[in-house]
Amino acid sequence: MSGEYPPNHLISEVRMEQEFDVARMTVRKVTAALREEGLIVTTPGMGSFVT
C-alpha cells in the first residue's frame, strides 16, 4: 500500500477507509487538505479526482 494514485483516479472515501484502516472523518480531513493543496479536485455529483 503506497498511498499513491494515478492522475484522474476517483477517490473513494469507503475504499480509503478500508485501505488505510482509518475512520471516515480522518479520510475527510485528509481529502480536504489535499484539495487545499490542489492535489485533488472535487466535482459536485461526480466525486474527487487526483490532479
C-alpha positions as CSV (number, residue, x, y, z in Angstrom):
1,M,0.0,0.0,0.0
2,S,1.9,3.0,-1.3
3,G,-0.9,5.6,-0.9
4,E,-0.2,6.9,-4.4
5,Y,-2.9,7.1,-7.1
6,P,-2.6,7.9,-10.8
7,P,-3.9,11.2,-12.3
8,N,-7.7,11.2,-12.8
9,H,-8.2,8.4,-10.2
10,L,-11.5,8.6,-8.4
11,I,-11.0,9.0,-4.7
12,S,-13.4,6.8,-2.8
13,E,-13.9,7.5,0.9
14,V,-15.1,4.0,1.6
15,R,-12.1,2.5,-0.2
16,M,-9.6,4.7,1.6
17,E,-11.2,3.9,5.0
18,Q,-10.6,0.2,4.2
19,E,-7.2,0.5,2.6
20,F,-5.7,2.6,5.4
21,D,-7.9,1.3,8.3
22,V,-9.0,4.8,9.4
23,A,-12.2,6.5,10.3
24,R,-14.4,8.3,7.7
25,M,-13.7,11.6,9.5
26,T,-9.9,11.1,9.1
27,V,-10.4,10.5,5.3
28,R,-12.4,13.7,5.1
29,K,-9.8,15.7,6.9
30,V,-7.1,14.3,4.6
31,T,-9.1,14.9,1.4
32,A,-9.8,18.5,2.5
33,A,-6.1,19.1,3.0
34,L,-5.3,17.5,-0.4
35,R,-8.0,19.7,-2.0
36,E,-6.5,22.8,-0.5
37,E,-3.0,21.9,-1.8
38,G,-4.5,21.4,-5.3
39,L,-3.7,17.7,-5.4
40,I,-7.3,16.6,-5.8
41,V,-10.3,18.3,-7.3
42,T,-13.9,17.7,-6.4
43,T,-16.7,17.9,-9.0
44,P,-20.2,18.0,-7.5
45,G,-22.2,14.9,-8.4
46,M,-19.1,13.2,-9.8
47,G,-16.6,12.9,-6.9
48,S,-13.0,13.8,-6.1
49,F,-10.2,13.0,-8.5
50,V,-6.4,13.1,-8.4
51,T,-5.0,16.1,-10.4
